[in-house]
Amino acid sequence: LHRYSATRHPVTGLSPSVGGGVRFGAMRFPSVIAAALLVGAPALVAQEPPIAEHGPQHTLMPVPRTVTRRDGRLRLDSTFTVAIARYDDARLRRAIARAVTRLEARIGRPLSRAIGTDASRATLVVNVERAGQTIQGPDENESYVLDISAGRAELRAPTVVGALRGLETVLQLGDRDESTFALPAVLIDDAPRFPWRGLLIDVGRHFMPIEVIERTLDGMAVVKLNVLHWHLSEDQGFRVESKRYPRLQELGSDGSYYTQAQIREVVAYARDRGIRVIPEFDMPGHSAAWFVGYPRYASGPGPFEIVRRFGIFDPVFDPTREEVYTFLDGFVGEMSRLFPDPYWHIGGDEVNGVQWKANARIQAFMQRRKLKDKEALQAYFNQRLSRILTRHGKRVVGWDEVLHPDLPRNTVVQSWRGIENLAKAAEAGYAGILSAPYYLDQIQTAEEHYVADPLPGWTTLTAEQQRLVLGGEACMWAEHVTPETIDSRIWPRLAAVAERLWSPRTVMNVDDMYRRLAATSVRLEAVGLTHESHTERMLRRMLDDRPSPGLRAFMEAVQPVNFGQRARMEPLTQQTPLVRAIDAARPDPPARWNTIRLVEAAIASGPPNDSARRVVRERLTAWRDAGASVKAVAEAKPSLREVQTAADALSRVAAIGLEALDMITTGTRPAPGWGETTLAELTKYDGPQGLLRLVVIAPVKRLVERAALNSH
Amino acid sequence: LHRYSATRHPVTGLSPSVGGGVRFGAMRFPSVIAAALLVGAPALVAQEPPIAEHGPQHTLMPVPRTVTRRDGRLRLDSTFTVAIARYDDARLRRAIARAVTRLEARIGRPLSRAIGTDASRATLVVNVERAGQTIQGPDENESYVLDISAGRAELRAPTVVGALRGLETVLQLGDRDESTFALPAVLIDDAPRFPWRGLLIDVGRHFMPIEVIERTLDGMAVVKLNVLHWHLSEDQGFRVESKRYPRLQELGSDGSYYTQAQIREVVAYARDRGIRVIPEFDMPGHSAAWFVGYPRYASGPGPFEIVRRFGIFDPVFDPTREEVYTFLDGFVGEMSRLFPDPYWHIGGDEVNGVQWKANARIQAFMQRRKLKDKEALQAYFNQRLSRILTRHGKRVVGWDEVLHPDLPRNTVVQSWRGIENLAKAAEAGYAGILSAPYYLDQIQTAEEHYVADPLPGWTTLTAEQQRLVLGGEACMWAEHVTPETIDSRIWPRLAAVAERLWSPRTVMNVDDMYRRLAATSVRLEAVGLTHESHTERMLRRMLDDRPSPGLRAFMEAVQPVNFGQRARMEPLTQQTPLVRAIDAARPDPPARWNTIRLVEAAIASGPPNDSARRVVRERLTAWRDAGASVKAVAEAKPSLREVQTAADALSRVAAIGLEALDMITTGTRPAPGWGETTLAELTKYDGPQGLLRLVVIAPVKRLVERAALNSH
C-alpha cells in the first residue's frame, strides 16, 4: 500500500531526504521563488526557455533536448499533406491519422486523410528507418529529429516510436498567429533522458473501466510517457479474467474486472502509442482478493473476503507449499500470453508477517531452511517466483522490499521508500526506477514532483551505477479516487513528472514549467481527459445547480488535504462514495502559483506595477467574500456546510492580504508588531481547514512581510 | 434529410401551422409571458405546480400524472435498504443496483448493496407483478405507483419497465434538507400519456461511438423516454456490420461502423433501461453509401462514392429488379436477428427521382405497371419491402412520404413535415408519431418544442383517430454535430420534449418547465452527459487557455444560428471539423429565459424590486463589456475574431438595456420617439450576427417598452 508503513513520512509520503531543499506545504516560499527574490522579482511573464530571442515562447512539454529556432513559419492550411518517405507500417499510419484529426480540430479545417509517399510534395514528411522492437522494451530508441523550415517539415526517426514522439511535438508546436495556423521554423533534436517513464494505476482498490485506462494512455502519449504499470490485484480486488482460475475474478472482483479481450485491447492501444504495459500482481502480501476464491494458497485459515477498508492486512501467500508454485506457474503461464512486455511486476511490498508467524508449519519450514525472519522467507518466495517468471520469459520488477542478498541480479527495484533506496539498489548492482517522490495520491504540488530528480546533481553514484537508474514512475494509488475523479488527480501534474523524466536535468525552471503546464493541461483535455471540467461538474451535482461565482472563486483557492490527513479524518472504505467538496477540489490549483507570481510582480521594487496590484486586489476581494458566498449556498445545500471553516479561513486570509496591499499601495506604516502578529495568525490557517487546505497563504504572507517593511 | 425539401419552412424546419401561436425567434415575448404580463408580473420564483401548499416545489421531469403530497419525510441514510416484494429478475436487480449507486452519490454515504425480500424491513419496497413483454413494444405497461410515507416507500408496478420509471422518480424526489437526505412523503400515480416517446440519432452523417449512444440511453431513461430510433444508413455512411454483405460497411463507412457484438450490447443496454431500439435503414433514397460496395442495386450507373456534402442526392434503389428484393430479403433476415423490436423503419423520405427518370428501363417498367409518377413507383417499392419485413415479423415505420393509397394499413407514419400530416395519416387509418416540431438540430428553444403537442386541444380528430397518434420522436440529425458536441444539442432540451410526451396535456407552464429543466440538466450530467461542461471545454481548446469571465458572460448570451442559416453560410461537409465558437455555443442557453424572468420582475408594477434590478444591471454590464473582452482575447487568439460582430452587437444591446433600466429606475422621461427608434435598432440585431444569435433581445426590448411608458 506504500503509505501505511512506518518508514514513510506519514503526511507527504516522501522520505525526508528527497527533493533537496523543497519544502512541503505552503508555509514558506519554494526555493526557486526565494532565489528569484534575491535577484529582484521578475516580470509577470516567465523568462525561459524561449524558442529564440524573437518569436513567442514555446509551450512544449516535455522540453526537447535541443531546440534551435530559425526564421519563418510553415503555414498549415487545407493544402496540408503528409507523406511517408521510407519505412511504412499500419501503426505509423494510424498514428499519422490520429495526428491529422487532432490537427484538423486545431486548424478548424478539413485536411487530406491520404498519406502519400512522394516526399517532395508533402507538407510533412515522416522519415522512419524501421519499425522498432516487436515487443517494446526499455531499450527502444525513442529519438527523433524535427526539421521545420518555411517550406516543409521533416520528421526523422530511427523507429516508429520515435516518430510517435515527434508527432506529439508537431502538435504542440502548432499555433495560430493572425489568421494563419503555422509551425515555427525550428530544428529539434530530441531523445529521452531516461528510458523508463511510467504511470502506475491501481485498479485494485477502485476499479477503473477501460475508457479511463484508454484516455489515460492518450494523455500519457501527449507527454511522451512510455510505461503503464497496471496494478491489477489488491486486497480490495482481483481485476483480470483468468480462464484457468476463474474464481479469481468471479469471487475476488465484485464483477469489476477486465476480460481477456479487454486486456488485449488495452495492450494494443498502448502499443499504438509507444507505451508498454507492465502488469503487477502484488504478492505475497496485498493478496486477500486472491484467497476469496482460492483460500488454500493462503498462509492462514480461510474463509477470506474482499477487504473493504484500506491499509495493510494479514492475508499472504504460503511460500512453503509446492502447490502454491504450481498454481503460480499456471497463472503466470496464462497471463504472460496476455501481457507481452518483457517485464513483470511481482509487488512484494508491505508483508506484515502475521499469518506466517501464526502458522506452526511455516515456522518449522523456516527453521528447517534457516530462514531467520520474514524478509528471508519472502526472499525465498521471490526466488521461487523469479524462477517461474524466468521460465516464462519475464524479467522481474518489485518494490523496495524485494531488495535482499538473495535477490536475482536481473531484478528491477522500484523505489517507493526514498531515493536513497534507489541508490542502494544501484550500488548493489540492481537496475531501479524511482517512485518515492511521484505519489500523485499524496496531493502535493506539481513543483514538488518536478524538482525531485532520479539522478540529482549531488548523486554519489558512479557513471556505471547511474546507468542502472532507468527512470521513474508516478503512482496513482486508488484509495481516494474513482473513475469520476481520477483524471483530476493524475492531470496535469503528471506532465511535470513526465518532463522530469524526459528532459535534460538542467530544465528545471519551475516558473516556466507552470507556464507550459497550463497550456499542456488544456491540450490534455482535448484528447478526452476530464480534469479541467472536473470541479464544476462535481459542484453542479452537489448543488443540483450551477455554482455561483463566489463558490467558484473559493474552489480555486483550495485543495484537498493530503492522503494521510484524509485517511485519519475520514473512516473511508472502498464503498464510500467520493462525491464531496474534497473530491471536487483539485490538487495544486492553478491559482496557487499564479497568485505567487502576481504578488511578486505587485511588490517588486521599482515603479509600482499597477495592473498586477489591481489583479491581486480583485482576487483577494473575491476570496474575502468567499465566507459569505459559501454561507449563502450552504443554507440551501447543507452538503456544502462542511467547507464553511475553509471558506471563513480564506475570507480572513484574504482580508489580511487586502490590508497589507493597502499599506503597500499607500505607503502606510503598520502598528508596531503588526507584521509578526499577522504572520503568526496566517500560520494558524496553514493546516487542514476541515478536509481542505488553502493554497494562497504563502503569497499573502509575502504581502504582509512587504507591508511590514514600511515600518523601517 | 428532412430539411432540404421545399415543403419545409427553410429556417425553423417547422410547417407554419405547428405549435399554435408560438412565435419563433426572440422578436416578441412568448405567449405565456405575454399572458403573465396581463395579470401582473409574478415574482422571481415560478409558481406551479408545487407538490403541495407546504414544502418545497418538486423538480420532477416529466411531471407525473398525479402527485399528492402528504405530511412528513422519509429519511434516507446509511440504514437504507431495498427489498423486492414479488416478481424478481436480473433486469430489475440491475436497475435497483444502478439506482442505489446513484443514490449513494447523492447521499454521500455507502449504502447496502444487498437486495432483500422481506418487505416489512426495507426502506424501499419494490413490488412488481411481472416481467413485462419479452420484447418490449409500444403497448408495454409503464405505469407505477409510488407510495412514500415517513416510515417507508413502496414502488408498485405491473411490470419491470414501470418499476424502472418509478425508480427514476424516486431519484428525482430525493433532496437534502438540513443535514438529512430524504424523500417527501407523497403518493404518485403515474403513467405516460403517449406510448411512443423517442429520440432519433443520425449516425450516418457523423458516426457516434458506442459510448455516445450508451450515455444518451442513460439520459433518456432519466426522463422516461422509451424509443431509440437509430438512423443507421445515409448517403454519408453505412454504419452496421453485415456478415452477409460485408462490402456495405467495408466500403460504405470509412471504417466507422458498429460491430454486431456492439449492436447487441446497445440493444441489451437499452432494454435494461426500458428503451426499445428501432433501426432505420433509409431507402430507397438517402442510400448512396450502400452502393459504394453494391452498385448493382442502384438505379443509375456507378461507381458510387460516400457522399461528403449534405443535402438530397440522386442515388436510389432500383425498384424494378427482382435481385434488389432478394438482396433486401437477405439483408433484413440478417439484421432482424440483431434488432428484436417489432418495428423497423424503412426511411422513405426525400426521393428526388432523378435516377429513375434517367433510366429508360425503369421508365418502361412504370408504363407497363401504370405507375404514373415517382410516388407511385416508391409506393410499389414500399409494398414489396413491406412484404419482406412482414415475412421477417416486422411492422413498418416510414417517413411522411410513404403515405400513399397503396400503403399497407399497419404501417406507422412518422411525420416530419407538419402535424397536419400526422392528422391526415390518422384520418386515413394509419398510426403515427410526430417529429416535425421536435427537430433538435434546428436550434430552437426548449419552449418551442415544449408547446408543440401531438394532440393539441384544438385537434379535430375523433377519439378513435386520436388513439392512432402514438406519440413523438425528437430528431438529432447529424450534419452539424460530432461526438464532442452532440450532448449539447440533445440536452437538456430533449427533457422538455420528453415531458410533453409523458405528462398530461395540461402540464404546460413554460416558466415552471424551465425551473425544473435547470435541475434536470444537472441531473443528466450526473449520468455522464457532457452538455453542461461543453462550452467551456471547447473554449479552452480554442484558446489553449481558460476563458476569461468576460468571454464566459458573452457565451451565455448567444446561441448558434439555426440549421438553415448555418447551412447557407458555411460550406460544410462531413469532414469539416466542428470546433468553432458556434459549436461551443449552446442552443437556448439558460440565460435567455432567466433574463426574461428577471426583467419581468425588475419592471413589475408595485414597489420596485431592487434585487431583481441589481441582478439585471450586473448582467447587462457584463454583456456591455463583452465587445472589449472578446477583442482582448481575439488579439492573441484570432480564431475568436469571427465572434467580434456578435460581441459588439451584444455590447450595444446591453448598453441600450442599461440606458432603459436607468430611465425606469430614476423615472426619467425619454426624448420623444426614443422608444420607437430604439426598438427599431434592437430589431436590427435580431438576426444572425455572424454564426451566432443573441438571446437577450427580447428582455431588452421589454425594458425599452417599459422605459418608453415614462413619456406618457
Interface residues (C-beta under 8 A of the other chain):
Chain A: T59 E104 A105 R106 I107 G108 R109 P110 R113 D175 R176 D177 E178 S179 E211 A518 A519 V522 R523 E525 A526 E532 S533 E536 R537 R540 R541 L543 D544 D545 R546 P549 T573 Q575 T576 P577 V579 R580 P590 K637 P638 S639 R641
Chain B: T59 E104 A105 R106 I107 G108 R109 P110 R113 D175 R176 D177 E178 S179 E211 A518 A519 V522 R523 E525 A526 T530 E532 S533 E536 R537 R540 R541 L543 D544 D545 R546 P549 T573 Q575 T576 P577 V579 R580 P590 K637 P638 S639 R641
